[in-house]
């Protein structure tokens, strides 16, 4: 199965797109379609969802064409993604609870593990300097309404 | 402010792998805190700075930030290897400047007549122009028409998120109150373009590292022969760029490719191309920048952006309270001309600031990824948060980032999605209005000569790009990447 996906990435991509189309169509059908003289809120979403669905099915069919380029997943992807997205999520959950300085420090720490090799000197410097820098630029310089702590 | 914009733009633009779209998306929130005029001047600085930063890395390191500067690599990098990198940078700066000025003059001359003409447009004409923009942008996409059109359609769906203005019904909000106003474009743009760039570079076993390059001031000065060869190329580049920029979807990428082939065909020594021919830098760089300027013509006078970069610019203009369209140059001449002047100032700043600071930009390139990534992540988060003070928007960045990266991995183009997102509401409104005004007559979509002309032009464009695929510059780009 895994091998199939790797050899035919368009199949998975097409399936994902088709799913988006189905979900969107399902929602669109619950809205008022109206008629040609008074187009309702659901008409345009319905048409576009059907287009997405058709596009998805066509992309699936591309997966079975000759010359489909196999998928190459870079080796460090999981770590890179964990660090980058982890950093963003940590920031989102701490900015209003803890304030800008702790949020930036935590975000910088988590996202610094995204690199293949962690350089602790860089990480420590970032955790100390970035919060101060961003406070000066955004809160003091640009007048962003955030608290430094809490 | 413009100087700050130019510097920030170049700073982000020189970072390997970060293109104009990513740079503008990352820095867009910074301009929100200022009054429209200043914000726009800053943004145009960012825009040109980022475009210029891409050429610097293309010439010195053979790393095209975006496909736009891939052409500059062809002869710019060989020039660097021969010790003429300084000259290539100098000529590319002059070429960019002259191209932009030529483009700005065309922009100033053509926008007002086009806007006057567009005032006769009805809903069906607008609908046709939007269809043309979407099809054109998809036709020039990297991974084929079907994938690009599908992504545009997904963009249209995302554009529908929020309260429908005609009926007051909520659509695709999944009950989230923070989505009633629609999907925030900054979160979408940073997620789709900023993060995937970072992730792609980060996930490589050895992230790109800059070699040591040293350039002294006297290395910049071209010889008399280099001047003699560059000037006519710049002239041709201006023409090619100005024409190509106006065409929806084509933009600066196609302009630079066409200019390169024009230069090679008109050269007495075509064998020098690819080995460090100065014409191969001067022509495409002029064309590229002239096209960036003239791409503003449909954006400003019709309110319909021709590609995803213009879509972001349009969103920024709307955020600053400016709604481009046929009435824009007449109703707000101060802002219209102010904008054009800000383009000129932006380019002038670039000319004045960048050459002396080239050493700094080269040093920026050597910032290790262990430092760069946390900075980009932190700035993205604060940038998005600063727009609406919403933590949901920050989470949306993560969501779109994941989507954007997977889309890239599975060869689905993200730029058409953004274009669909921006054009979606406009498209739906004109779709509804056409039917309303014609009392439900579907033939209204095709019943004026102008509309038929626009659809005809769209079909011609499709045929032309289909033929272009025979020459397949996608294959050419792939070869270069290897």
Interface residues (C-beta under 8 A of the other chain):
Chain A: X9 X10 X12 X13 X16 X17 X20 X24 X27 X28 X31 X32 X35 X36 X37 X38 X39 X40 X41 X43 X44 X45 X48 X49 X51 X52 X55 X56 X58 X59 X62 X69 X71 X73 X74 X75 X76 X77 X80 X81 X83 X84 X85 X87 X88 X89 X91 X92 X93 X95 X96 X100 X104 X107 X108 X109 X111 X112 X114 X115 X116 X117 X118 X119 X122 X123 X125 X126 X130 X134 X138 X142 X143 X144 X145 X146
Chain B: X30 X33 X146 X147 X149 X150 X153 X154 X156 X157 X160 X164 X166 X167 X169 X171 X172 X195 X198 X199 X200 X202 X203 X204 X205 X206 X207 X368 X369 X370 X371 X373 X374 X375 X377 X378 X379 X380 X381 X382 X385 X386 X389 X391 X394 X395 X397 X398 X401 X402 X405 X406 X409 X410 X411 X412 X427 X428 X431 X432 X435 X436 X439 X440 X441 X442
